[in-house]
Amino acid sequence: MSRVNAGYATAKDMLKLVKEVQSSVYDETGYCMEPEVRFVKPTGDVVPLDSDSLDVFGK
């Protein structure tokens, strides 16, 4: 499954969604999903998916 932000969601919104899906899957199945997500800044720099990533986007 892939998701592309085609609207007004912030990086913080997208990260929250990823974490909610991970939590829900774990609660339902016991399976810990490892994300293969890449946040890309307007400059083209790739930001790793972790809680500190949000600061890079200013959100």
N, CA, C and O atoms as CSV, one atom per row, in Angstrom:
chain,resi,resn,atom,element,x,y,z
A,1,MET,N,N,0.843,-1.162,0.000
A,1,MET,CA,C,0.000,0.000,0.000
A,1,MET,C,C,0.893,1.232,0.000
A,1,MET,O,O,1.926,1.263,0.669
A,2,SER,N,N,0.493,2.223,-0.741
A,2,SER,CA,C,1.243,3.471,-0.722
A,2,SER,C,C,0.277,4.630,-0.548
A,2,SER,O,O,-0.891,4.558,-0.929
A,3,ARG,N,N,0.795,5.690,0.033
A,3,ARG,CA,C,0.012,6.903,0.244
A,3,ARG,C,C,0.833,8.085,-0.242
A,3,ARG,O,O,2.022,8.197,0.056
A,4,VAL,N,N,0.193,8.952,-0.981
A,4,VAL,CA,C,0.829,10.175,-1.445
A,4,VAL,C,C,-0.017,11.331,-0.951
A,4,VAL,O,O,-1.242,11.313,-1.070
A,5,ASN,N,N,0.629,12.317,-0.406
A,5,ASN,CA,C,-0.079,13.500,0.087
A,5,ASN,C,C,-0.432,14.372,-1.107
A,5,ASN,O,O,0.426,15.055,-1.666
A,6,ALA,N,N,-1.704,14.341,-1.493
A,6,ALA,CA,C,-2.160,15.136,-2.634
A,6,ALA,C,C,-2.947,16.361,-2.173
A,6,ALA,O,O,-3.585,17.035,-2.981
A,7,GLY,N,N,-2.899,16.643,-0.879
A,7,GLY,CA,C,-3.681,17.750,-0.345
A,7,GLY,C,C,-2.874,18.615,0.579
A,7,GLY,O,O,-1.783,19.073,0.239
A,8,TYR,N,N,-3.419,18.833,1.752
A,8,TYR,CA,C,-2.813,19.782,2.688
A,8,TYR,C,C,-2.268,19.129,3.952
A,8,TYR,O,O,-2.029,19.814,4.947
A,9,ALA,N,N,-2.073,17.837,3.929
A,9,ALA,CA,C,-1.518,17.156,5.092
A,9,ALA,C,C,-0.062,17.572,5.282
A,9,ALA,O,O,0.679,17.760,4.317
A,10,THR,N,N,0.326,17.709,6.540
A,10,THR,CA,C,1.716,18.032,6.852
A,10,THR,C,C,2.510,16.740,7.009
A,10,THR,O,O,1.937,15.653,7.077
A,11,ALA,N,N,3.821,16.867,7.064
A,11,ALA,CA,C,4.666,15.705,7.337
A,11,ALA,C,C,4.278,15.092,8.678
A,11,ALA,O,O,4.284,13.871,8.835
A,12,LYS,N,N,3.946,15.937,9.630
A,12,LYS,CA,C,3.531,15.454,10.942
A,12,LYS,C,C,2.251,14.626,10.831
A,12,LYS,O,O,2.129,13.593,11.490
A,13,ASP,N,N,1.295,15.065,10.006
A,13,ASP,CA,C,0.052,14.314,9.792
A,13,ASP,C,C,0.342,12.940,9.200
A,13,ASP,O,O,-0.225,11.939,9.638
A,14,MET,N,N,1.218,12.892,8.214
A,14,MET,CA,C,1.550,11.629,7.558
A,14,MET,C,C,2.265,10.675,8.516
A,14,MET,O,O,1.984,9.477,8.527
A,15,LEU,N,N,3.184,11.206,9.314
A,15,LEU,CA,C,3.893,10.388,10.286
A,15,LEU,C,C,2.926,9.839,11.331
A,15,LEU,O,O,3.039,8.683,11.739
A,16,LYS,N,N,1.984,10.659,11.761
A,16,LYS,CA,C,0.974,10.209,12.722
A,16,LYS,C,C,0.164,9.056,12.133
A,16,LYS,O,O,-0.111,8.082,12.833
A,17,LEU,N,N,-0.220,9.146,10.870
A,17,LEU,CA,C,-0.967,8.083,10.214
A,17,LEU,C,C,-0.156,6.790,10.176
A,17,LEU,O,O,-0.683,5.716,10.464
A,18,VAL,N,N,1.105,6.892,9.828
A,18,VAL,CA,C,1.978,5.713,9.778
A,18,VAL,C,C,2.024,5.042,11.143
A,18,VAL,O,O,1.885,3.823,11.248
A,19,LYS,N,N,2.219,5.841,12.192
A,19,LYS,CA,C,2.325,5.282,13.541
A,19,LYS,C,C,0.997,4.678,14.008
A,19,LYS,O,O,0.992,3.674,14.721
A,20,GLU,N,N,-0.126,5.283,13.613
A,20,GLU,CA,C,-1.439,4.736,13.970
A,20,GLU,C,C,-1.664,3.381,13.295
A,20,GLU,O,O,-2.182,2.453,13.916
A,21,VAL,N,N,-1.277,3.273,12.038
A,21,VAL,CA,C,-1.424,2.002,11.321
A,21,VAL,C,C,-0.523,0.940,11.952
A,21,VAL,O,O,-0.955,-0.194,12.157
A,22,GLN,N,N,0.716,1.296,12.260
A,22,GLN,CA,C,1.626,0.345,12.911
A,22,GLN,C,C,1.029,-0.159,14.220
A,22,GLN,O,O,1.033,-1.360,14.487
A,23,SER,N,N,0.518,0.755,15.030
A,23,SER,CA,C,-0.045,0.400,16.319
A,23,SER,C,C,-1.264,-0.502,16.168
A,23,SER,O,O,-1.410,-1.486,16.894
A,24,SER,N,N,-2.130,-0.165,15.231
A,24,SER,CA,C,-3.338,-0.944,15.006
A,24,SER,C,C,-3.007,-2.363,14.547
A,24,SER,O,O,-3.595,-3.330,15.033
A,25,VAL,N,N,-2.069,-2.485,13.615
A,25,VAL,CA,C,-1.671,-3.811,13.129
A,25,VAL,C,C,-1.056,-4.621,14.259
A,25,VAL,O,O,-1.340,-5.811,14.396
A,26,TYR,N,N,-0.219,-3.989,15.068
A,26,TYR,CA,C,0.404,-4.704,16.189
A,26,TYR,C,C,-0.657,-5.177,17.188
A,26,TYR,O,O,-0.623,-6.320,17.643
A,27,ASP,N,N,-1.599,-4.287,17.525
A,27,ASP,CA,C,-2.650,-4.644,18.482
A,27,ASP,C,C,-3.508,-5.796,17.978
A,27,ASP,O,O,-3.921,-6.648,18.764
A,28,GLU,N,N,-3.779,-5.832,16.681
A,28,GLU,CA,C,-4.658,-6.849,16.101
A,28,GLU,C,C,-3.943,-8.164,15.808
A,28,GLU,O,O,-4.548,-9.232,15.897
A,29,THR,N,N,-2.652,-8.092,15.456
A,29,THR,CA,C,-1.972,-9.299,14.981
A,29,THR,C,C,-0.714,-9.665,15.760
A,29,THR,O,O,-0.249,-10.803,15.688
A,30,GLY,N,N,-0.163,-8.714,16.501
A,30,GLY,CA,C,1.110,-8.949,17.174
A,30,GLY,C,C,2.300,-8.768,16.239
A,30,GLY,O,O,3.446,-8.979,16.639
A,31,TYR,N,N,2.032,-8.379,14.998
A,31,TYR,CA,C,3.085,-8.186,14.001
A,31,TYR,C,C,3.575,-6.753,14.054
A,31,TYR,O,O,2.778,-5.815,14.020
A,32,CYS,N,N,4.892,-6.582,14.138
A,32,CYS,CA,C,5.496,-5.252,14.173
A,32,CYS,C,C,5.933,-4.866,12.761
A,32,CYS,O,O,6.895,-5.417,12.225
A,33,MET,N,N,5.217,-3.917,12.168
A,33,MET,CA,C,5.526,-3.483,10.806
A,33,MET,C,C,6.721,-2.535,10.804
A,33,MET,O,O,6.808,-1.624,11.628
A,34,GLU,N,N,7.628,-2.760,9.877
A,34,GLU,CA,C,8.778,-1.884,9.692
A,34,GLU,C,C,8.488,-0.991,8.488
A,34,GLU,O,O,8.323,-1.501,7.380
A,35,PRO,N,N,8.422,0.314,8.674
A,35,PRO,CA,C,8.092,1.193,7.545
A,35,PRO,C,C,9.219,1.283,6.522
A,35,PRO,O,O,10.401,1.220,6.862
A,36,GLU,N,N,8.823,1.429,5.275
A,36,GLU,CA,C,9.772,1.669,4.191
A,36,GLU,C,C,9.493,3.051,3.612
A,36,GLU,O,O,9.553,3.269,2.402
A,37,VAL,N,N,9.189,3.970,4.514
A,37,VAL,CA,C,8.787,5.323,4.135
A,37,VAL,C,C,10.003,6.216,3.993
A,37,VAL,O,O,10.972,6.094,4.743
A,38,ARG,N,N,9.941,7.105,3.035
A,38,ARG,CA,C,10.978,8.118,2.867
A,38,ARG,C,C,10.286,9.471,2.769
A,38,ARG,O,O,9.490,9.695,1.857
A,39,PHE,N,N,10.579,10.367,3.694
A,39,PHE,CA,C,10.096,11.734,3.597
A,39,PHE,C,C,11.157,12.508,2.834
A,39,PHE,O,O,12.340,12.454,3.171
A,40,VAL,N,N,10.735,13.221,1.816
A,40,VAL,CA,C,11.669,13.982,0.992
A,40,VAL,C,C,11.325,15.462,1.112
A,40,VAL,O,O,10.207,15.888,0.821
A,41,LYS,N,N,12.322,16.233,1.552
A,41,LYS,CA,C,12.131,17.678,1.687
A,41,LYS,C,C,12.115,18.325,0.303
A,41,LYS,O,O,12.571,17.725,-0.670
A,42,PRO,N,N,11.593,19.541,0.217
A,42,PRO,CA,C,11.580,20.240,-1.074
A,42,PRO,C,C,12.968,20.370,-1.706
A,42,PRO,O,O,13.090,20.509,-2.923
A,43,THR,N,N,14.002,20.324,-0.881
A,43,THR,CA,C,15.370,20.421,-1.389
A,43,THR,C,C,15.856,19.113,-2.002
A,43,THR,O,O,16.908,19.066,-2.638
A,44,GLY,N,N,15.070,18.042,-1.801
A,44,GLY,CA,C,15.454,16.729,-2.307
A,44,GLY,C,C,16.136,15.860,-1.273
A,44,GLY,O,O,16.397,14.685,-1.531
A,45,ASP,N,N,16.434,16.420,-0.095
A,45,ASP,CA,C,17.058,15.640,0.972
A,45,ASP,C,C,16.052,14.639,1.536
A,45,ASP,O,O,14.885,14.968,1.747
A,46,VAL,N,N,16.517,13.418,1.776
A,46,VAL,CA,C,15.683,12.377,2.359
A,46,VAL,C,C,15.830,12.426,3.873
A,46,VAL,O,O,16.942,12.479,4.399
A,47,VAL,N,N,14.693,12.409,4.569
A,47,VAL,CA,C,14.675,12.484,6.027
A,47,VAL,C,C,14.230,11.127,6.563
A,47,VAL,O,O,13.197,10.615,6.132
A,48,PRO,N,N,14.982,10.525,7.495
A,48,PRO,CA,C,14.588,9.232,8.048
A,48,PRO,C,C,13.294,9.345,8.857
A,48,PRO,O,O,12.987,10.398,9.415
A,49,LEU,N,N,12.554,8.258,8.911
A,49,LEU,CA,C,11.295,8.225,9.640
A,49,LEU,C,C,11.573,7.943,11.116
A,49,LEU,O,O,11.815,6.799,11.501
A,50,ASP,N,N,11.538,8.977,11.926
A,50,ASP,CA,C,11.628,8.841,13.376
A,50,ASP,C,C,11.030,10.099,13.991
A,50,ASP,O,O,10.682,11.035,13.271
A,51,SER,N,N,10.910,10.130,15.291
A,51,SER,CA,C,10.235,11.256,15.932
A,51,SER,C,C,10.969,12.576,15.748
A,51,SER,O,O,10.344,13.634,15.805
A,52,ASP,N,N,12.294,12.540,15.525
A,52,ASP,CA,C,13.056,13.764,15.340
A,52,ASP,C,C,12.887,14.348,13.932
A,52,ASP,O,O,13.239,15.502,13.688
A,53,SER,N,N,12.350,13.548,13.018
A,53,SER,CA,C,12.205,13.998,11.637
A,53,SER,C,C,11.288,15.202,11.510
A,53,SER,O,O,11.461,16.015,10.602
A,54,LEU,N,N,10.331,15.328,12.391
A,54,LEU,CA,C,9.353,16.388,12.288
A,54,LEU,C,C,9.984,17.762,12.398
A,54,LEU,O,O,9.517,18.707,11.762
A,55,ASP,N,N,11.036,17.892,13.192
A,55,ASP,CA,C,11.692,19.186,13.374
A,55,ASP,C,C,12.266,19.709,12.067
A,55,ASP,O,O,12.316,20.921,11.857
A,56,VAL,N,N,12.697,18.819,11.193
A,56,VAL,CA,C,13.298,19.197,9.929
A,56,VAL,C,C,12.271,19.905,9.041
A,56,VAL,O,O,12.615,20.774,8.241
A,57,PHE,N,N,11.007,19.515,9.200
A,57,PHE,CA,C,9.944,20.093,8.377
A,57,PHE,C,C,9.340,21.322,9.015
A,57,PHE,O,O,8.482,21.967,8.412
A,58,GLY,N,N,9.771,21.668,10.240
A,58,GLY,CA,C,9.247,22.847,10.908
A,58,GLY,C,C,7.833,22.689,11.370
A,58,GLY,O,O,7.116,23.681,11.499
A,59,LYS,N,N,7.400,21.467,11.625
A,59,LYS,CA,C,6.023,21.209,12.066
A,59,LYS,C,C,6.031,20.494,13.391
A,59,LYS,O,O,4.970,20.187,13.933
